[in-house]
Amino acid sequence: MDARCPKCEKVATFDIDMNKVKCSHCNFEAAYDDYIEIMKENAVNMAVDYIPDRPGF
């Protein structure tokens, strides 16, 4: 199964049997639970950086 690498943003692989996410491009490797936490943090950071373009605010 494919996943997005949080380090280089290319396609990484998720090994269901070993429960690990690995990226062959930048050698990122993490347990699935750690990977989910990293991706959650990235999503929160993107949400904080979002500034809506609304006049009057």
Buried (B, 14 or more C-beta within 10 A) or exposed (E): EEBBBBBEEEEBBBEEEEEBBBBEEEEBEBEBEEBEEBBEEEEEEEEEEEEEEEEEE
